[in-house]
Amino acid sequence: MLKYILISLFLFTLGTAGAQTVTINKTEDKKDQNGLSLGIDISPFILYAFQPDRIGATFLGRYYFKRNWYSVAEVGFENVNFDSNSYEYISNGGFLKIGVDYNFFKVNNPNNTDNITAGIRYGIATQSQQSPRYTIIDDYWGDYTGEIGLSTVVSHYIDLVAGIRTQVFKNFFMGWTFRLKVLMASSSKTVLEPYSIPGYGKGDVNVNMGFTYTLEYQIPFKK
Amino acid sequence: MKNVIYIISAVLLSIVFWKCDSGGGDICLSNQNAAQAGLYSAHSLSDKDTVLTDLYIQGVGNDSILYDSVAVNSLFLPLSMQTDTTAYRIKVKTLLDTIWFVYKRDLSYVTSDCGLTMNIGIDTVLFTGRFIDSVAVIYPYILYNENIENVKIYIN
């Protein structure tokens, strides 16, 4: 628990240090909410330090298309590879999410670019998985071992998203989201269920919680 | 305002990080492929437990003795996952019987932490009749984390 507090405080320190050095130009910032942002979720890299079995990355694009509304697309991949006493598991896959965010944080200050958002995503993931070895323990007759060949799994899920986002440097934004994910459907043609569904989380539960910590660059449009 | 937001963020992130990373921790069971057999008297109109003393049980084709000079009123008999038939020799004092279990095997997924298990469905139980009077299959399924008596063995 303490290591997570320390990591989050480290990130908090970076964020506040950057925010304190921003110089805001009142005339230009009316355009700051508009346009396209591209970003990356850094939480998979942090989690990799604690879960080296899973490696992945998520990239996102955000477009301000209407007052307080953003359209969002996320794309990423996840690879899982572990060998435990019970079984060995290998999975490689990717996902795509599309959705919208609504900004609830409304102030009369045109220089304020903070967002408190809530939104929804529809996600689809595809992965190929296999178990080169599984072992079922039998102390009297001897352990039973086998393998499960390669199969493809397609999964559909919904993310309910809430979070914050703020500008820390000119055109650079930092934010996090907390997510409630609901699995709608998952097709597995073999007895093996996915250990982790890309973009969703543990494959043997119908509801997952998750988070993202994103760094975004807003492409400045010239008028 | 930003400082307050970030402080709240740090605390919430800590909780979320910890919650999401605390997956796993399932307690995984092993040796879930055993038929549970109760021993009953064949001379009672209602099911009455009976205890066999000085009992030896050994799997046919296995050098290990499963029960070695014990007194019990119920048995756990592991069924081999390598074949569809498992046989045991049961010896009580000088009397010897053999019992065969014929079954189907079905590979099944438990959880992401525990992996797979073999579910078993008992088709038939055959036996020689030196001291075993009859055998009734009352619940033919041997499933992961289930503790249910599968067969009743009635003793003369």
Interface residues (C-beta under 8 A of the other chain):
Chain A: M1 Y4 I5 I7 S8 L9 L11 F12 G15 T16 A19 I46 L47 F50 Q51 S84 S86 Y87 D114 Y134 T135 I136 I137 D138 D139 Y140 W141 G142 Y144 G146 I164 T166 W176 F178 V191 L192 E193 Y195 S196 G201 K202 G203 D204 M209 G210 F211 Y213
Chain B: M1 K2 N3 I5 Y6 I7 S9 A10 V11 L12 L13 S14 V16 F17 W18 K19 C20 D21 G23 C28 S30 N31 N33 G59 N62 S64 L66 P78 L79 S80 M81 Q82 T86 L107 S108 Y109 T111 S112 D113 C114 G115 L116 T117 M118
